[in-house]
Amino acid sequence: MAINRAVFLDRDGTINVECEYLHQPEEFQFIPGAVQAIRLLKEAGYRIIVVTNQSGIARGYFDEAAVIRLHRYIDGELSRFGASIDAFYFCPHHPEYSIDDNGKTCVCRKPLPGMLLKAAADFSLDLSTSFIIGDKLADVQAGLNAGCRPLLVRTGYGAQEATKLPMDVPVYDDLLAAARAIVDEAE
């Protein structure tokens, strides 16, 4: 049976400790419980897909190759603990200059659903049975815009962002608590 549901994960502040413009593996640090959460969701039959805004590329702080190297590093660290991510999607655009390489307006920067829609097409995902977990209102909005269920975590910027939620969105202490809620609901 093909997996047709996913849990989309924001990266910075959700999986790893928030570090502004993170692109160096030596600066990467998992939030406690994140590895266990990813493994739990995979074992429950979800594809795990990271969707992350990386405006540091457009700002000239680092290039796409640095982001790809960091994602390979994350994969390597996860594999040491029997966990994995199916795919990483990132938006390289700046929020004020969201133009892609073809001169078209960016459709991938969260809160827009572009990364989620691309992943859904790439993996034949049913977005109505999928979730997104993040620490910002933009993550919640991207999930709603794509038609999946959003959850907010209090790690990263989440504690501050939780006060801004205009809708009834579940809020959890961290990724592991959110993952357990998803798995418990599915059982």
C-alpha positions in Angstrom: 0.0 0.0 0.0 1.4 3.4 -1.0 1.7 6.1 1.6 -0.5 8.9 0.6 -0.4 11.1 3.7 2.3 13.3 5.1 3.3 15.4 8.0 4.9 18.5 6.7 7.5 19.9 9.2 8.9 23.4 9.4 12.6 23.2 10.1 14.0 26.0 12.2 12.3 26.3 15.6 10.3 23.1 15.0 12.9 20.3 14.3 16.0 22.3 15.4 16.8 25.0 17.8 16.1 28.4 16.2 19.3 29.8 14.9 18.9 32.8 12.6 19.9 32.0 9.0 21.1 28.5 9.9 23.2 27.0 7.2 26.3 25.5 8.9 26.0 21.9 10.2 28.1 22.8 13.3 25.3 25.2 14.3 22.6 22.7 14.0 21.0 21.2 17.1 17.9 19.1 17.3 15.2 20.2 19.7 14.8 17.5 22.4 12.4 14.8 21.3 12.4 15.9 17.6 14.2 12.7 16.4 11.8 10.5 18.3 8.9 12.4 16.9 10.1 12.0 13.3 10.6 8.2 13.9 7.2 7.9 15.5 5.4 9.6 12.6 7.3 7.5 10.0 6.4 4.3 11.9 2.7 5.4 11.9 2.8 5.5 8.1 3.3 9.2 7.3 5.7 10.6 4.8 7.9 13.3 6.5 8.5 16.3 4.4 10.3 19.4 5.5 9.1 22.8 4.1 11.2 25.7 5.1 11.6 29.4 4.1 15.2 30.2 3.5 15.4 33.9 2.6 19.1 33.9 3.6 19.7 32.7 0.0 18.1 35.8 -1.6 19.7 38.0 1.0 23.1 36.7 0.0 24.0 35.1 3.3 24.5 31.7 1.9 23.6 29.8 -1.3 21.3 26.9 -2.1 24.2 24.4 -2.0 24.7 25.3 1.7 21.1 24.5 2.4 21.3 21.2 0.6 24.5 20.3 2.5 22.7 21.1 5.8 19.8 18.9 4.8 22.2 16.0 4.0 23.7 16.5 7.4 20.3 16.4 9.1 19.5 13.2 7.1 22.8 11.6 8.3 22.1 12.5 11.9 18.6 11.2 11.8 19.7 7.9 10.2 22.0 7.3 13.3 18.7 7.0 15.3 16.6 5.1 12.8 14.7 8.1 11.6 14.5 9.8 8.2 12.9 12.6 6.2 11.4 11.7 2.8 12.1 15.1 1.2 13.2 18.7 1.9 11.6 21.6 0.1 12.8 25.2 0.6 11.9 28.6 -0.6 15.0 30.7 -1.4 13.1 33.9 -1.9 13.2 37.1 0.2 9.9 38.3 1.6 10.2 41.7 -0.1 11.6 40.4 -3.3 9.7 37.2 -3.9 10.6 36.7 -7.5 11.7 33.3 -8.9 14.4 32.7 -11.5 11.9 33.2 -14.3 10.8 36.6 -13.1 7.5 35.2 -11.8 6.1 36.0 -8.4 7.0 33.4 -5.8 4.3 30.9 -4.9 6.4 28.8 -2.5 7.1 31.1 0.4 5.0 30.2 3.4 2.2 31.2 4.1 1.7 30.4 0.4 1.1 26.6 -0.2 3.5 26.1 -3.1 6.0 23.8 -1.3 3.2 21.7 0.1 1.4 21.5 -3.3 4.7 20.6 -5.1 5.3 17.8 -2.5 1.7 16.6 -2.9 2.2 16.3 -6.7 5.7 14.7 -6.3 4.5 12.0 -3.8 0.8 11.7 -4.8 -0.3 12.9 -1.3 -3.8 13.4 0.0 -3.5 16.8 1.6 -6.8 16.3 3.4 -5.3 13.5 5.5 -2.0 15.3 6.0 -0.7 17.7 8.7 1.7 20.5 9.0 3.6 21.3 12.2 5.4 24.5 12.7 6.3 27.3 15.1 4.9 30.3 13.1 1.6 31.6 11.9 3.0 31.3 8.4 3.2 27.5 8.8 -0.4 27.4 10.0 -1.5 29.5 7.1 0.4 27.4 4.6 -1.3 24.3 5.9 -4.7 25.8 5.7 -4.0 27.2 2.2 -3.0 23.7 1.1 -5.9 22.0 2.7 -4.1 20.1 5.5 -4.4 20.3 9.2 -2.1 22.7 11.0 -0.6 22.2 14.5 1.6 24.8 16.2 4.4 24.1 18.6 5.6 26.4 21.3 9.3 25.9 20.5 11.2 28.4 18.4 8.8 31.4 17.9 5.7 29.3 18.8 5.1 30.6 22.3 4.8 34.1 20.9 2.9 33.1 17.8 0.3 31.1 19.7 -1.2 34.3 20.9 -1.7 35.4 17.3 -3.7 32.4 16.1 -7.0 33.7 14.7 -8.5 30.2 14.5 -8.9 27.1 16.6 -5.5 25.5 15.9 -4.1 22.9 18.4 -0.9 24.1 20.2 1.6 21.6 21.6 4.7 22.1 23.7 7.0 20.6 21.1 7.2 18.3 18.0 7.1 15.1 20.0 3.9 16.2 21.8 2.3 17.1 18.4 3.5 13.8 16.8 2.0 11.8 19.7 -1.3 13.7 19.3 -1.4 12.8 15.5 -0.6 9.1 16.2 -3.1 8.9 19.1 -5.8 10.3 16.9 -5.1 7.9 14.1 -5.4 4.9 16.4 
